[in-house]
Amino acid sequence: MANQDYLHRFLFENSKIRGEWVQLNTSWQTVLARHSYPDVVQSQLGQALAAAVLLSATIKFKGSLIFQIQSEGPLKTLVAQATHQRTVRGLARWQGEIPHGSLPEIYGSGRLILTIQTEGKPPYQGIVSLEGINLAEALQTYFSHSEQLKTRLWLTADKQQAVGLFLQELPSQQMDDTDWERITLLANTVTMQEMLSLSSTGLLYRLFNEEHVRLFAPESISFQCNCSQERIENTLLALGATEIRAILKEQGSVEVDCEFCNRHYSFDPVDIEQLLSSQVKVSPSPTRH
């Protein structure tokens, strides 16, 4: 299968319903190349990345949307970020064996957090308890509580790609409930294998060939981590001179790893003293990947 990472928006002309379809291939492989995840964790993270792209595409903003789960179960943390520039990154933290099963079995008790960070504005954050059999149901619960818009999602991921289908009533529109029932009934016939194997046009035709669907031009998606030397330096400065020098004395250098992309930053004693004395940008020792 060719490497394709695209977001496809579509609109039901006569039904006041919008939809999105996302396929992550190369970007998903890039995420997987950074860490070795168990199969269950891979599936959950892939679904979360697809969901983050779908949700970020529903709003007009400059910034990022972060989909996060924090729990007390085996899969402790799940983080997926998508930006208005259609870039993605994500990570997961787990402990012990991760069972195959429903959300309660994988996560235990937890909460779902959606954070929207918009340039020049305070961040918006919505938090709900983690409910449902799978991530799609958990997000549908979030929308029913916070956005009060009829919303349905279908998410799946394997080792090659992560895909998602999204349907939502248009805001401020008086929608005929029979339209929503008909279209979601059609969409609900989709299988995970079809989502992983069909193209966007093939899937939409398979599901909605009797509907009037307008498909917009695809938007490309890529992996990108926003870690940088400047961000790492600011993080170190936030620790304070005493803490940084203590680390330096104990270890001989200050080592920082980005959990999203595995990029490694190394600061030797000269780097640290320059940073603390002048707080200007320094060139850390060559990074390792």
Secondary structure as GFF3:
##gff-version 3
##sequence-region A 1 289
A	DSSP	beta_strand	6	12	.	.	.	ID=ss1
A	DSSP	beta_strand	17	24	.	.	.	ID=ss2
A	DSSP	alpha_helix	26	34	.	.	.	ID=ss3
A	DSSP	alpha_helix	39	56	.	.	.	ID=ss4
A	DSSP	beta_strand	63	71	.	.	.	ID=ss5
A	DSSP	beta_strand	75	83	.	.	.	ID=ss6
A	DSSP	beta_strand	87	94	.	.	.	ID=ss7
A	DSSP	alpha_helix	103	107	.	.	.	ID=ss8
A	DSSP	beta_strand	110	118	.	.	.	ID=ss9
A	DSSP	beta_strand	124	129	.	.	.	ID=ss10
A	DSSP	alpha_helix	135	146	.	.	.	ID=ss11
A	DSSP	beta_strand	151	157	.	.	.	ID=ss12
A	DSSP	beta_strand	162	169	.	.	.	ID=ss13
A	DSSP	alpha_helix	177	187	.	.	.	ID=ss14
A	DSSP	alpha_helix	192	197	.	.	.	ID=ss15
A	DSSP	alpha_helix	200	208	.	.	.	ID=ss16
A	DSSP	beta_strand	213	215	.	.	.	ID=ss17
A	DSSP	beta_strand	219	220	.	.	.	ID=ss18
A	DSSP	beta_strand	222	223	.	.	.	ID=ss19
A	DSSP	alpha_helix	229	239	.	.	.	ID=ss20
A	DSSP	alpha_helix	241	251	.	.	.	ID=ss21
A	DSSP	beta_strand	254	257	.	.	.	ID=ss22
A	DSSP	beta_strand	264	267	.	.	.	ID=ss23
A	DSSP	alpha_helix	269	278	.	.	.	ID=ss24
###
